[in-house]
Amino acid sequence: MPFRPAPRYALPLLTAASLSACVAPRGGSPDPVPATPAPPPAVQPVPQPPAAAPSPFAVKPVTPNATESRGGTYRVVSGDTLRRVSDKTGAGSEAIARTNDLHPPFLIRIGQRLKIPAGRWHQVGSGETGIAIARAYGVEWQRIAELNALEEPYILRTGQRLLLPSTTEVDRMSMEERAAAFDLDIDDLITGGEPALAETARPAKPVSTAPRTTPLPATEAVAAAQPFSGRFDWPLQGSIKRGFGSFGSGRRNNGVNIAASMGAPVMAAADGVVAYAGSDLSAYGGLILIRHSDTWTTAYAHASELLVSRGQAVKRGQTIARAGASGHVDGPQLHFEIRQGAKPVDPLAHLPKRR
């Protein structure tokens, strides 16, 4: 759920009442004038949670610029680099490398003939996210990620060309498929939620572990924490309401749901960096994603309060949220996931066994 500011405490207003003259009773002294009430003690300022920052995929809309490449072959000339060949042919440099079995540092030779893959390509602009690109073309981001064989850490680069579904494939999409293209899941945030960087730029370093820091600007990509021990701890103590895997009629749980009391502290399962903190995924309510390396990510959902912000470094056991019942659940609980890349794995296989 969105961050809620702590309640402001209003100081009582003291109104001046006019005092009428007191007439002393016969044989007695005048009634004493009531003393002016002492001012109430000063109210200490209540710490405020970090201001909710817009998600990177909601900041910069993408203008479609897709071009068609007919494919074929290209003969390398003096001064060519793989990126320059990409610019000349319109095909993605990564796709050209895969097609020609080229590996880092992607050296090419004068006179070499390269196979150029055909397709429809979008050239990534500065700050664009995969999610925003997919929405601009009305297709699912996971389909684009699949076509381009994207891998960790899923950082796009300005000028990079992404292969899109063909116009024929898009034209054949049903109304349901077109609507589903705008539905987001955790794997979308992991693989397509970061803004594109310049070709040689590096993701932003984590900020202090101190709570309530300013969120990382949506124009900067989050760097993974390094190194990572590979060890996870329980984020919350409670019984398992639902385990990992299939349940019901074809549904699947990508993590475990742990029973909790409202407001119970939710702790980081390992050292890492907050990659997402918000409520853009309505089913999950208040959601936090923590990157522990370029490979491992943990997710914490249904929080009633988020205590960290994007780009903030966190330590194992640090309280990052308060448990709640936000999203599509019927009571207080924590939905907890461990993902290797974008693939969810059974958390119980990676958590300490309970006694």
Protein Blocks (a to p, Z undefined) as FASTA:
>chain_A
ZZddddddddddddddddddddddehiacdddddddddddddddddddddddddfklmmc
cddfbdcdebhaddddehiafklmmmmnopafklmmmmnopacehiacehiacdddeddd
ddddehiafklmmmmnopafklmmmmnopacehiacehiacddddfklmmmpcfklmmmm
mpccfklmmmmmcccddfkbccdddddfbehiacddfkbccddddddehiacdfbdcddf
bdcddehjhiacfbdcddddehiacddfbdcddfbdcjkbmknmpaddddfbfkbccdde
hiabdcbdehiacdehiafbdcdfehjdfbdcddddddehjbccdfklmgccdZZ
